[in-house]
């Protein structure tokens, strides 16, 4: 099929490159000329493992442009994957979505085109985008005869750092539309993934346990709600184990054993039961906030989702309080934070726990140092007020520190020789914010090992 993808952020770029790899004819439209030139050169503007390899393998079927006129005409499917940041009241800011829909409508000319909301959008946005498309299309003086289109929702369930795997080998594919023809087009578009008939990329072999991928084909509103409901549930699960973790610490229980014990229950499962500083990134915070805002429009409260947000925010404060309990006074203390990205294998700093913790420590008079193996340059650009606190080396971070916090569980940190750093510290206090290190081993090496909970 001929496909156009509007926007080359995490979602748009992964979608476009993956569909091109599967053999579809894909044009990605991006208004940032610098990003377009970088992508044309085969370089990825975001850090995502395997993306540049897939770019190379898909290059014959893939183009990048700043022009809607080069991407939309003749397309069977147009994915809109623009940003939808949170407004002050928690509802998504849809101005970029509106602009994209209006511009897409100016270039539609195909007998039938499915315009797909790929961005995470509030329930009802499909109907709203459909109205914008039709209004904008009706204003065209050059409206082509026999041109039809319909709107669909196709939410993504990507984990940053695993985006290609989650696209090619997903748990499920969700498509929603009130137009049966749209559902059939998307069914055919994704058929190679559903049936797993494509040749797997060399760097990412097909998992042995994957079979046919489930397809959820439903109406617009249900597809939109599935995305929010899924992310909110995962956020709840993380916040739940962190709340239990605080209780475990008070009663003398081991939260890692508690999490393992409940996770073995097949009704619960072990995933997203990792205690620690909590979730960050662009999805959980924004989507739970948007879900609460949407419910508010219908005069409905969501106390469980709101509580999950409160618990997650509290975990960052608890990290600072744990340090204060140990050091008594934070003013003038040198604190090192290992990891700035919100999770490993990405350079994404959105809602990063490390940034919040750093700001809290600085506000209390601590001297903060931060290190990240990948996100350092992006950190300097996006957090100029904290940029002077960046340590270029791990040795530099440990040197003369009163305490070090593992904030992001990068493999580099987990596998490094911790014994060589303990002697560099003024007081060897180690706060494991992810329960990722062996407490007994760290203690034997001479660290005063602390966990965020339990």
DADA-V689813 format. One record per pair of residues at least 24 apart in sequence whose ideal C-beta (glycine too) atoms are under 10 Angstrom apart, sorted by the first residue. I is the first residue (numbers start at 1). GAP is how many residues later the second one is. Records with the same first field share a line. If there is no record, write none. Layout:
BEGIN
I->GAP  GAP
END
This chain:
BEGIN
1->24  25  74  75  76  113  184  185  187  188
2->24  25  69  70  71  72  73  74  75  76  108  111
3->24  25  58  59  68  72  73  74  75  76  111  113  186
4->24  25  59  61  64  66  67  68  69  70  71  72  73  74  75  76  100  103  109  111  112
5->24  25  57  59  66  70  72  73  74  75  76  111  113
6->24  25  62  65  66  72  73  74  75  76  90  91  93  94  95  97  98  109  110  112  113
7->24  25  72  73  74  75  76  89  90  93  111  112
8->24  27  28  30  31  36  37  38  56  73  74
9->26  36  37  72  73  74  110  273
10->36  38  41  71  146  148  150  153  271  272  273  336  338
11->68  70  71  72  107  108  109  144  145  147  152  156  271
12->67  68  69  70  71  106  107  144
13->26  31  32  33  35  38  41  42  51  68  150
14->32  34  37  40  67  104  142  144  146  149  150  152  153  154
15->64  66  101  103  139  141  143  148  152
16->39  42  45  46  47  48  63  65
17->27  31  33  34  35  36  37  38  39  40  41  42  44  45  146  147  150
18->33  36  40  145  146  148  149  150  175  180  183
19->39  42  43  58  60  148  170  171  173  174
20->34  35  37  38  39  40  41  42  43
21->33  34  35  36  37  38  39  40  41  143  146  147  171  177  178  180
22->36  39  145  146  167  168  169  170  171  175  176  177
23->35  37  38  169  175  176
24->34  37  38  52  53  165  168
25->35  36  37  38  49  50  51
26->32  35  36  37  38  45  49  51  53
27->34  35  36  37  38  40  41  43  44  45  46  47  48  51
28->34  35  36  37  43  51  53
29->34  35  36  37  38  39  40  41  42  43  49  50  51  52  71  74  75  78
30->34  35  36  41  52
31->35  36  37  51  65  68  69  72
32->34
33->32  33
35->29  31
36->27  28  29  30  31
37->27  29
38->26
39->24  25  26
40->24  25
46->114  117  300  301  302  332
47->113  114  294  298  299  300  301  327  328  330  331
48->110  112  113  114  115  116  297  298  299  300
49->111  112  113  114  115  116  154  155  296  297
50->111  112  113  114  115  151  153  154
51->112  113
53->111  148  149  150  151
54->109  110  113  114  147  149  150
56->145
57->142  144  145  146
58->143
67->40
68->32  35  36  37  38  39
69->34  37  38
70->37
71->33  36
72->31  32  33  34  35  36  37  38  41  43
73->34  35  36  37  40  71
74->33  34  35  36  37  39
75->29  32  33  34  35  38  39  40  74
76->34  35  36  37  38  109  110  112  113
77->33  36  37  38  39  75  77  105  108  109  111  112
78->26  29  30  32  35  36  37  38  40  55  71
79->35  36  37  38  39  40  73  75  77  110
80->24  35  36  37  38  39  41  49  71
81->35  36  37  38  39  73  75
82->35  36  37  39
83->36  37  199
84->33  35  36  37  38  41  198  202  203  206
85->197  201  265
86->196  199  200  201  203  204  207  265
87->202  203  206
89->200  203  204  207
90->195  196  198  199  200  201  202  203  204  206  219
91->31  198  199  201  202  203  205  206
92->27  28  29  30  33  194  195  197  198  201  202
94->25  27  28  31  34  35  38
97->24  28  31  32  35
98->30  31  34  38
99->33
100->29  32
101->24  27  28  29  30  31  32  33  34  35  50
102->27  30  31  33  34  35  37
103->33
104->25  28  29  32  33  45
105->24  27  28  29  30  31  32  33  34  35  38  44
106->30  31  33  34  36
107->30  33
108->25  28  29  32  35  36  39  40  41
109->33  34  35  36  37  38
110->34  36  37  38  39
111->33  34  35  36  37  38
112->34  35  36  37  38  67  69  70  73
113->34  35  36  37  69  72
114->35  36  37  38  40  61  63  65  67  68  69  70  71  72  75
115->34  35  36  37  67
116->34  35  36  37  38  39  59  60  61  66  69  70  73
117->34  35  36  37  38  59  103  106  107  110
118->34  35  36  37  38
119->34  36  37  108
120->33  35  36  104  107  108  111  162  163  166  167  170
121->32  34  103  106  107  169
122->102  103  106  168  169  171  172  175
123->30  97  98  99  100  101  102  104  105  167  168  171  172  174  175
124->96  97  100  101  170  173
125->26  28  95  96  99
126->24  25  26  27  50  51  52  93  94  95  97  98
127->24  51  93  94  97
129->24  91
130->47  48  49  90
148->31  33
149->30  33
150->27  28  29  30  31  32  33  35  70
151->25  26  27  28  31  69
152->24  25  26  27  29  30  31  33  34  68  71
153->24  29  33  65  66  67  68  69  70  71  72  73  74
154->28  32  35  36  69  73
155->61  68  69  70  71  72  73  75  76
156->71  127
157->69  70  73  74  77  126
158->125
159->122  124  184  186  187
160->121  122  123  181  182  183  184  185  186  187  188  190
161->180  182  183  184  185  186  187
162->42  181  183  184
163->182  183
164->37  39  40
165->39  42
167->26
168->24  25  28  30  32  33  36  38  39  42  45
169->24  27  31  35  36  37  38  40  41  44
170->24  40  43  44
171->39  42  43  59
172->41  42  43  44  54  58
173->40  41  42  43  44
174->40  41  42  43  44  48  49  50  52  53  56
175->40  41  42  43  45  48
176->40  41  42  43  44  45  46  47  48  49  50  51
177->40  41  42  43  46
178->40  41  42  43
179->41
180->37
182->38
183->32  34  35  36
184->33
186->29  31
187->28  30
190->25
191->24
224->70
225->66  69
227->56  60  64
228->59  60  62  63  66  67  77
229->58  62  76
230->53  57
231->48  52  53  54  55  56  57  59  60
232->52  55  56  58  59  60  70  72  73  76  77
233->39  71  72  75
234->37  38  45  49  50  53  54  74
235->37  43  44  48  49  50  52  53  56  70  73  74  76  77
236->36  48  52  68  69  71  72  73  75  76
237->26  31  32  34  35  36  37  42  71
238->34  35  36  37  38  40  41  46  70  73  74  77
239->33  39  40  45  49  65  66  68  69  70  71  72  73  74  75  76
240->28  32  33  35  64  67  68  71
241->31  32  33  34  35  37  70  212  213
242->31  32  33  34  35  36  37  66  69  70  72  73  76  210  211  212
243->32  64  65  67  68  69  71  72  210
244->29  31  209  210
245->30  31  70  73  190  206  207  208  209
246->29  65  68  69  72  206  207  208
247->206  207
248->27  203  205  206
249->26  69  73  202  203  204  205
250->203  204
251->203
252->202
253->201
254->181  185  197  200
255->180  196  197  198  199
256->179  183  195  197  198
257->197
258->196
259->176  195
274->135  160  161  162
275->40  158  159  160  176  177  178  179
276->39  43  77  130  131  132  133  156  157  158  159  160  175  176  177
277->35  38  39  41  42  62  65  76  77  79  80  128  129  130  131  154  155  156  157  158  175  176
278->30  31  33  34  35  36  37  38  40  41  64  73  75  78  155  174
279->29  30  33  36  63  64  72  74
280->32  36  61  62  63  68  69  70  71  72  73  74  75  76  127  128
281->60  61  62  65  67  68  69  70  71  72
282->60  66  67  68  69
283->59  67  68
284->24  25  28  58  67
285->24  27  28  57  65  66
286->64  65
288->24
312->39  41
313->40  43
315->38  41  42  118  137  138
316->36  37  38  39  40  41  43  44  91  117  136
317->39  40  43
318->39  115  134  135
319->34  35  37  38  41  42  86  88  112  114  131  133  134
320->36  37  38  39  40  41  43  44  46  85  111
321->39
322->81  83  107  109  111  128  129  130  131
323->34  37  38  41  43  79  80  82  106  108  127
324->37  40  42
325->125
326->76  77  101  103  105  122  124
327->39  75  76  100  102
329->35  36  37  73
330->30  31  32  33  34  35  36  37  72  73
331->33  34  35  36
332->33  34  35  70
333->28  31  32  33  34  35  68  69  70  93  94  96
334->32  33  34  35  63  64  65  66  67  68  69  70  91  92  93
335->26  27  29  31  32  33  34  35  54  62  66  67  68  69  70  94  96
336->31  32  33  34  35  53  55  58  60  61  62  63  64  65  66  67  68  69  70  71  85  89  94
337->24  31  32  33  34  35  52  54  60  66  67  68  69  70  71  94  96
338->31  32  33  34  35  53  56  59  60  66  67  68  69  70  71  72  74  75  78  92  93  94  95  96
339->31  32  33  34  35  36  66  67  68  69  70  71  73  74  94  95
340->30  31  32  33  34  35  36  38  39  43  46  50  67  68  70
341->31  32  33  34  35  37  38  66  67  69
342->33  65  66
343->65  66  67  91
344->28  29  30  64  65  66  67  68  69  70  90  92
345->29  63  65  66
346->28  29  32  62
347->25  26  27  28  29  30  31  32  35
348->26  27  30
349->26  29  30  32  33  34
350->32
352->27  30  31  55  56
353->52  54  55  80  81
354->25  29  32  51  53  54  79
355->24  27  28  31  52
356->51
357->48  50  74  76
358->25  27  28  31  47  49
359->24  26  27
361->28  42  44
362->24  27
366->36  37
367->33  34  35
368->37
369->27  28  29  30  31  32  35
370->27  35  37
371->24  25  26  27  33  36  37  39  41  42
372->35  36  38  40  41
373->35  37  38  39  40
374->34  36  38
375->33  35
394->26  27  30
395->25  26  29
396->28
397->24  27  28
398->24  25  26  27  28  30
399->25  26  27
400->24  25  26  27
401->24  25  26  27  28  29
402->24  25  26  27
403->24  25  26  27  28  45  47
404->24  25  26  27  28  43
405->24  25  26  27  28  29  45  47
406->24  25  26  27  28  29  30  31  36  46
407->24  25  26  27  45
408->25  26  28
409->24  25  26  27  28
410->26
411->25
413->24
414->24
417->28
418->24  27  28  29
419->25  26  27  28
420->25
421->24  25  26
422->24  25  26
END
